[in-house]
Amino acid sequence: MPLTDAQIERYSRQIILPEVGGRGQETLLQSAVALVGIGEVGRIAAWYLAGAGIGRLDVFAIANDPALESLGEDLADLNPDVSVHTGILPNGTDRSPAWAGPYHVLIDTTGNPDTLSGLNAAAIALRIPLIAGGVRGARGWLAVFEGHDATAPCVSCADIAQRGGDGSGEHAPLTAAAAGVIASLQTIEAIKLRLGIETRATGIWLQYDAEALTMTERLLSKRPDCSACGPRSSLRI
């Protein structure tokens, strides 16, 4: 659908970017993203995604949380273009990927090993990207997984679930400013994926240290024998 005058005004700062333009903004408004986790990183990322004009934004907590409903209302008030839905992440996500459909991108902000593994399985089965990240204290991390691709590693390939469990958490102590950095990066990667902008984040473990003001990268490799995304995986469809 062509942008209305109100939408052109609302997204003017994005539309003037050559990487976005009017067509790109239309694509964002037709996009569906699922975000898991309503800790500091999750809440900030949800605000950024709604502000960017992601047309459908579903926000899931991993357990019942009274803040979930109010967050949904706040996001709906922030941008009337965005259809916001909230809920509790269903059990058995890895075995029932239909809960996630249809989404274009999954985002995990919890760093919870079980949650991350389940979302990894769902992303592979649905053949969509998973953007994972989290923060503890002044340190954060980010990685983009496209395990459905024959050459790209998944969470299981890189043992990211365990690494992430050591470095983040839905309600772990953190520095709010560091959370904002990781949330910003996750939002940017989601937008890039939807607009077809090349990203270096796939297959890279990015670690951010706010105290030292550094970002370091580790290359991740796909394991041919991976039980989640390998040729013998039961999750591939």
C-alpha positions, 0 to 999 in steps of 0.5 A: 500500500502506498504511504499516506501523507501522515506516514510520510511525515512520521517516517520522514527521517527514514525515508530520506535515507537512500537505503530505505526510501518510500519503498523500503518504508512500505516493506517495513510496514508490511513486516512481521517481527516476533520479539521474545523477552521484556527485560531492559533490552527487550523493552528498548528494542520493542520501542525502536521497532515500533517507532521504525514502523514494523507493521506487526510486532508480537512481544512475548515474555517467557513467564507471566509478567504484569508489565507485558500488557502495559508495554503493549498499550504503550507501543500501540500508543507510540505508533498507530501504524503498528499492530502490537500483540503480546503474550507468553511464549508457548511451551514446545516452541521448537516442536510447534513452529506454527505459533510463530507464523508468519513472521519474517524475523525472530528476536531473542533478548533473554539469553536464556539457554532453553528459550534461545535453543527453542527459538533457534529450532523454530527459526530453522523450521520456518526458514527465517533469521534469528537475531540474538543478544543480551547484556549483563552489566556493562557487557553485551553481545549480538549474533544473527543466525540463519541456520536454515542456510546451508552455509550459515551457523545456527545457535547450536553450531556455535554453542551460543545458548550456553555462551548467551546464558553466561552473558545475559538474562531477561532480568539480569543486572545490567547497565541501561545504556549498554542495553540500549546499544544492544537493542539498537543493534538488534533493531538495525539488523532486523531492518537491514534483513527486511530491506535486503541490506547486506549485513556482516553480523551473520556468522559473527559473535559480536561482544560489546564492552561499554567499560572498555569501549570495545567491540570484538568479533569471533567468527562462527562456523557451521557444523556439518553434524549439527543436530539442529541444522545439519542434513539429518536434523528432524527440524528441517522442513 
